[in-house]
């Protein structure tokens, strides 16, 4: 396997563990343990950790070690402010740029939303919501916007996992995406922008409320 592919796999696996709290905030990353666990060498592991540090998911402290970063309540507001602007812009771009393939994907996602009426666990709902966001970013046609939103969404997702047991239900949030997808299919950029902005800000309100119930 090529060196870059191994480093990419290690990065993706560690990021997922951090987001889902299998590596909780404050956890020390021990190289030898991770090398054995992931079945990789020191160099690709260090490359993966370097990327995670650039994304502020881990902090490298000289002579102390490498730690998973913490999460503060202020992070919720700061991240949501950025996401509200950038994600709503991505939704507006997607509405006017969607090609035939993207339109088919949007219609398929709308059909899948109907399944949310059946019981699903919280993690399934989170992953489904994430799929919709990823679809919209890609449909925007701007790779730099996609890369930026990926990083901010990762931080939001980690915060969500922190309070998952205190959020009453995510099904309604997924159902709200129906209006957004319909706006995209109608090529209504203004409506798509407004729907996405409200969706992100609603997330912020849910999480802040969950933190207060802490």
C-alpha positions in Angstrom: 0.0 0.0 0.0 1.4 3.4 -0.9 2.8 5.5 1.9 0.2 8.4 1.3 -2.7 6.0 1.3 -1.6 4.5 4.7 -1.3 8.0 6.2 -4.7 8.9 4.8 -6.3 5.8 6.3 -4.7 6.5 9.7 -5.9 10.1 9.6 -9.5 9.1 8.7 -9.5 6.4 11.4 -8.1 8.7 14.2 -10.4 11.5 13.2 -13.4 9.2 13.5 -12.3 8.0 16.9 -11.9 11.6 18.1 -15.3 12.7 16.7 -17.2 9.7 18.2 -15.3 10.1 21.5 -13.7 6.7 21.4 -10.7 9.0 21.9 -12.2 11.4 24.4 -11.0 15.0 25.0 -7.8 15.0 27.0 -6.8 11.5 25.9 -3.0 11.1 25.4 -2.1 9.6 22.0 0.7 7.1 22.5 2.6 6.3 19.3 3.5 2.7 20.0 0.0 1.8 21.0 -1.5 3.5 17.9 1.1 2.0 15.6 0.2 -1.5 16.9 -3.5 -0.9 16.9 -3.6 0.6 13.3 -0.9 -1.7 11.9 1.1 1.2 10.5 4.6 2.6 10.9 5.7 5.7 12.8 6.0 8.0 9.8 2.5 7.7 8.4 1.1 7.9 12.0 3.0 11.2 12.6 1.7 12.6 9.3 -1.8 11.8 10.3 -1.3 13.4 13.7 0.1 16.5 12.1 -3.0 16.9 10.0 -5.2 16.4 13.1 -3.2 19.1 14.9 -3.7 21.5 12.0 -7.4 20.9 12.3 -7.2 21.5 16.1 -8.4 18.0 17.0 -5.2 17.2 18.8 -2.6 19.4 20.5 1.1 18.6 20.4 2.9 19.8 23.6 6.7 19.6 23.6 8.0 17.3 26.4 4.5 16.4 27.5 3.0 14.6 24.6 0.0 14.7 22.2 -3.5 15.1 23.5 -7.0 15.1 22.1 -8.2 18.7 22.4 -11.0 19.7 24.7 -14.4 21.2 23.8 -15.7 24.4 25.3 -19.2 25.8 25.2 -17.9 28.9 23.4 -16.8 26.6 20.6 -20.4 25.8 19.7 -21.2 29.4 19.1 -18.0 30.2 17.2 -18.2 27.2 14.9 -21.9 27.7 14.3 -21.4 31.3 13.3 -18.9 30.3 10.6 -21.0 27.3 9.4 -24.2 29.3 9.2 -22.6 31.7 6.7 -20.5 29.2 4.7 -23.0 26.3 4.6 -25.9 28.7 3.5 -23.6 30.0 0.8 -22.9 26.4 -0.3 -26.6 25.6 -0.4 -27.2 28.7 -2.6 -24.5 27.7 -5.0 -25.8 24.1 -5.1 -29.3 25.3 -6.0 -28.0 27.0 -9.1 -25.3 24.6 -10.1 -26.8 21.2 -9.6 -26.5 18.9 -12.7 -28.8 16.0 -13.6 -26.8 13.5 -11.5 -27.0 15.8 -8.4 -30.7 16.3 -9.0 -31.2 12.5 -9.0 -29.2 12.3 -5.7 -31.4 15.0 -4.1 -34.6 13.1 -5.1 -33.2 9.9 -3.7 -32.3 11.7 -0.4 -35.9 13.0 -0.2 -37.2 9.5 -0.6 -34.9 8.3 2.2 -36.1 10.9 4.6 -39.5 9.2 4.5 -37.8 6.3 6.3 -37.0 8.5 9.3 -40.6 8.0 10.3 -39.5 4.5 11.5 -37.4 4.3 14.7 -33.7 4.9 14.2 -31.0 5.4 16.8 -29.4 8.8 17.2 -26.1 7.9 15.5 -28.0 6.7 12.4 -29.8 10.0 12.2 -26.5 11.9 12.7 -24.8 10.0 9.9 -27.8 10.6 7.6 -27.8 14.3 8.3 -24.1 14.3 7.6 -24.7 12.6 4.2 -27.1 15.4 3.2 -24.6 18.1 4.2 -21.8 16.4 2.2 -24.1 16.1 -0.8 -24.8 19.9 -0.7 -21.2 20.8 -0.4 -20.2 18.7 -3.4 -23.1 20.1 -5.4 -21.8 23.6 -4.7 -19.0 22.8 -7.1 -16.4 24.6 -5.0 -13.7 22.2 -3.7 -12.2 24.9 -1.4 -15.6 25.4 0.2 -16.0 21.6 0.6 -12.6 21.3 2.3 -13.3 24.1 4.7 -16.8 22.9 5.6 -15.5 19.4 6.2 -13.3 20.7 9.0 -15.9 22.8 10.7 -18.5 20.0 10.4 -16.1 17.6 12.0 -15.9 19.8 15.1 -19.7 20.2 15.2 -20.1 16.5 15.0 -17.8 15.9 18.0 -19.8 18.4 20.1 -22.9 16.6 19.1 -21.5 13.3 20.3 -20.7 14.9 23.6 -24.3 15.7 24.3 -26.1 12.9 22.4 -27.7 11.4 25.4 -29.2 14.9 26.3 -30.7 15.7 22.9 -34.3 14.6 22.9 -34.5 13.5 19.3 -32.9 14.2 15.9 -35.6 13.0 13.6 -37.2 16.4 13.3 -33.9 17.9 12.3 -33.6 15.4 9.5 -37.2 16.1 8.4 -36.3 19.8 8.2 -33.9 18.9 5.5 -36.9 18.1 3.3 -37.5 21.8 2.7 -33.9 22.4 1.9 -33.7 19.6 -0.7 -37.0 20.9 -2.2 -35.5 24.3 -2.5 -32.5 22.9 -4.3 -34.6 21.0 -6.7 -36.6 24.2 -7.4 -33.3 26.0 -8.1 -34.3 28.5 -5.5 -31.0 29.8 -4.2 -32.4 32.3 -1.7 -34.7 29.7 -0.1 -31.9 27.1 0.0 -29.6 29.6 1.7 -32.2 30.6 4.3 -33.2 27.0 5.1 -29.6 25.9 5.6 -28.9 28.9 7.8 -31.8 28.1 10.0 -30.9 24.4 10.1 -27.3 25.2 11.4 -28.6 27.8 13.9 -31.2 25.3 15.2 -28.3 22.8 15.7 -26.6 25.5 17.8 -29.7 26.1 19.9 -30.2 22.3 20.5 -26.6 21.8 21.6 -26.5 24.9 23.9 -29.7 23.7 25.5 -28.2 20.2 26.0 -25.0 21.7 27.6 -27.2 23.7 30.0 -28.9 20.4 31.0 -25.4 19.0 31.6 
